[in-house]
């Protein structure tokens, strides 16, 4: 039997640590060590993020670094703990949940500011709910690449520093191998943390948590004149607005989260928990990316309303602190204003329109209807339109449509509107090429990388990471990854199993 790698000494990342979440007290977490995995190996290392954090990539990739970020040896200054939270899953109250397979290492003081590091897949915790506490290689690679793809697109997100693997078996639909992904975020606090204490009538802990988050991330809530100086209402409004802006960015780029439970919603308005996510291929507004979502609750076109439902649940959780239902409802109203405003701004940018004119909304809605009617590839359409706006011919765009006549009529309206702008066509076209990505992390690209990784070939993981970090660049050597998905991609099923 293979021996587990052990070391009596902690690995020193040579950065100071502060463990502010641990200072909240034992009501918020359980302190426990990670559970080692045999013979860990490096799957992927995000060197760009390592440099941002002031970490030495060579140390992270070393045997000591791989052992530390698999959970086999401690990291100097860290304080491993699993937090408790509750939540609504698929619209139903699920009660206590918590970090069932994740351990917070602590809060590293980095050149990028304080950043929490978390090991996902590091073993059972008291919140595992009969699970094994492990993550599989497949889902860990998806999260590693998916979070960096969102960052490359400028969308708020948690990030992933590295992935390690082990041949230790894990049973899901089939037997797979283990992996651990190291996630990075200013905070991993979720809506569900607040729901947990509110639902259990633990108002002192609820207040402690709210004060902690406000003081660290929303200090303006303490000084605003809005809501008669009620900091908790101002906090709710700010979270609602961040969430609305984030979801508008999802919709504009064609991103489907797949499992928008309240426990999967970041209190900072970050994309978190990359499970059955997908970037759209064909533009199908009611597309369901999660094979487990039998009712289509988290379909692409339902995400904005689900996000509002989730912030409403957060408002209910905060109501004991806000103290006034009308005040809480007023704080939630900002979502309804911010989302459409942000969505219109994002779509104007995709069209290369620098100002807002009457008729722009109809221009956007009509082209989306044409895309849906002919199931046009979403990313390729916007990229080809960008090249056309920059001066190339219209035929490559027109060729995407079966109903060429209807698209031609729309294109004439668009070109007339486009010509009204100051600054010239070329400048606007270049802006579009910097807005509309050539590369998104399509399911089939992930699947190819995962298949190779199962054979211990991680070259495709590295190649995809480089692409998604600069998705608007041309990358001529990888032209094939910007093309239409193969037919077999339609049969890829992704679910909550990871």
C-alpha positions, 0 to 999 in steps of 0.5 A: 500500500502506498504511504501518504506523504508526511512532513513534520514541518509546516510549509512556509509561504513567506507571507503573513497570515491573519485569521479574522473569520476564525476570530468570530468564535466557534459558533461559526465554524469547526476547527479541524485538520485536512485529511491527507491523500496518497502520492499527490501530484500537480495538475495545474498552477495559476502562475499569474495569480501566484505572482499577484499574491506574492507567492513563489510559483516554484515553491507551490510546484515543489513536492512540499507545496503540492503536499501542503495544498493537498492538505497533507502537511500544514501551511505556516500561519494557517488555521484550518476550519470549516464554516457552518451555513444553511440555505435554500436549494432549488427553492426549498429550505434545506436547513444546515449545510456548511463546508462539507468538503472545504477547509478555510486555511486563513487570510493571507496578507498579499500585495493584492490585499487580504485574500482567504485561501480554501482547500476544496476536496480536503476531506470530511467535515461535520457538515459533509452530510454523509458525503466523502468530503472529496472532490474529483479531478473532473470538477476540480479542473472545471472550477480551476479553469472556469473561475479564471475564465470569468476573471479573464472576462472581467466578471467578479469571481472567486479564483483558483490558485492550483489543482492537485490530484491523487489516484485515490478513488472516489465514487460518483456515478462511476469511480473517479480519482481525487483532487483538491482545488485551492480557491482564493477570495477576499471572503467566502461568506455566503447568503447562507451564512446569514440564513443559518443564524437567522433561521435558528433565532441566533440574533447575536451571532447574526449581528456579529456576522453582519458587523464583521462583513460590513466593517471589512467590505461595506464600510460605507453602510455605516455612514450613508444617509440612506434608510435613516442611517440603518447600516443593515438596510444599506448593507442589503442594498449594496449586496443587491446591487453587486449581485445585480451587476454580476448577473448582468455580466453573466447574461451578457457573456452567455454564462449559465451558473447551473445551481444558484442556491442561496448557499452558492451566492457570495456576499461580495457579489462574486461568482462562486461554486463552479459546479454544472456551469456552462457558456452557451453554444447556440443561443437558447434562452431557456437552456438548462446546463445542469442535468440535475435541474429537472424543473429548469429552475436555473435556466439561463433566462431565469437567472436574473429573477432567481438572483433577485429571489436569493437576495430577497431571502438574504433580506428575510435573514437580515430582517431581525437586524433591519427591524422594519420590513418596509425598509428591507423591501426598499433596500431590495428595490435597487436590484430592479433598477441596477440589473436592467441598467447594467444589462443595457450597458453591457449589451450596448458595449457588445454592439459597440455603441458608446452612448445611449439612444432611443431605440437601442433596447429594441435593437438589442432585443430584436437581434437576440430574438433572431439569434434564438430563432436560428439557434446561432452560436452566441460567442461566434456571432458577437465576435464576427459582428465585431470584425464586421464593425472593425471593417471586414465584410458582413457575409461571415455574420450573415452566414450564421443565420438561416433567415438571412433576410430578417438578419439583413434587415436588422443589420441595416438598422444596426449599421445606421445606428453605428454610423451615428457615433463619434470617433469613427468606425474603426475605433468602435470596432476595436472596442468591440473586439476587446469586449466580445471574446473570441474564446470562452470555456466551452464544455467540449474544451473542458471535456478534452482537457479532462480526458487528457488529464485522466491520462496524466497529460495536463498540457491541455489544462495549461493551454486552456488556462492561457487562452481564458486569461486573455480571451479577446486576443487572437491566439492564432495557434489555437484557432480551432478552439474558437470554432463551432462545437463538435456534434458530440458536445451536445451530449455532454451532461453536467450535474451537481455531482462533483 
